Amino acid sequence: MKYKMRLHDEPFQLIKSGIKTIEMRLNDEKRRVLKEEDIIEFQNRFSHEILQTKIVKIHHFSSFDELYQFFDPECLGYLKDEIANPKDMEVYYPKDKQKKYGVLGIEIKKNHS
């Protein structure tokens, strides 16, 4: 299956460059259908550029706090000198939504086709 997701420019560019390999999302109804080997087509919200990726693995967590403890910050999209803070994700997904649905670390790789 192929799914479409939109991203801000910075995470889009980090995925494009191969640095960011984990896309973080709420495990809501829209994301529960995702499976390994599915395609995610990311669209840059600003340039509208498209980037196609394949799901390698889906990691389930109860919160972004838990997810951040599991992964290296760089694969989440943080630069070496940045402090990885799970509160950064609360801008998109409040704590009550995290508690209700749980969260996903979607491990992806760029398609080269």
N, C-alpha and C positions, 0 to 999 in steps of 0.2 A: 504494500500500500504506500501511497505517497501522501504526505501531510504538508501543509503550509504553515509557517510561523513567521512573524515579523520580529525584527531586531533593530535596536538602535545601532548607529554607525560603529561605535567602539567595539561592542562584542562581535558584530558582524565581521569587522576587519580582523579581530583576533582569531576567529574561526577560520577565516580565509587564509590567514598566515600560518595556521596549524598550531598556534599556541594554545588556544582555548579548545579543549576536547570534551568538556562536560557542559551541557546546556542544562540549566536549572529551571524547573517549572513546578507548579503546583500539580498534585496528582488528582486533578478534578476530572469531571466526566470527559472532557475533550482529550485528556492525555491518557486515560485508562485504556484506550484502544491501541496505543503504541506497542509495537513488538520489535524484537531484534530483527535486523535485516530490512526493516521498513525504511523508506526514504523520507527525509525531512528537507523541504525546500525552504530555505530562509530567504526572506526578502528584506533588504536594507530599507528602513523606514524613510530615509532621506534621499538616497540615490535611486532606489527601487531596483538595484542590482539583485540578481538571484544567485544563490549559492546552494548547490545540492550536496547533501550529506547522507550517510547511511548510519543507522543505529547499530552500534556494536553491542551494547549492553544497557539495560535499564536497571538503575540502582534505586531502591525504595528506602526512604527515611521518614521518621516522624516529624522532623523539623529541619530547617536550614542549619540550625546549630549543630545537629547531628551530622548532616551532610558535610559541613565545613571541616569537621574533625576527621572525616574519612579521606578526603581528597587533598592533594597538593594544591595550594592556592593558584599556582600558574595555570593548571589545567582548567580552573574555574574562570580564568580570564583576568587574574590579577598580575600586575607587573612585579618583578623581583623586589622592588623597594616599597611596594604597597602593603598595607596591613589588610589581610582578609578578614572581613567582619560580616557575620551572617545577618546582622541588622540591615546591611545594604539591601537585602532582598525584601525587607518589610515595606519598602517603597512600592513594590509591585504586589506583594502577597502578605497581608497582615497576619499577625500571630493567630487570630481566631480561624482564619482560612487554613493556615498550616495545620492547626490542631484538627480541624474538621476533615481535611482531605489527605494530609501527609504531603511529602514532596518527592520529586524525582531528580536524580542526577542522570541525565540522558547522555551516555557515552557515544560520541559520534566520530566519524572520520569523513573527510572530504571525498566526494566522488571525483574521479579524474576523467570521467567520460564526457 
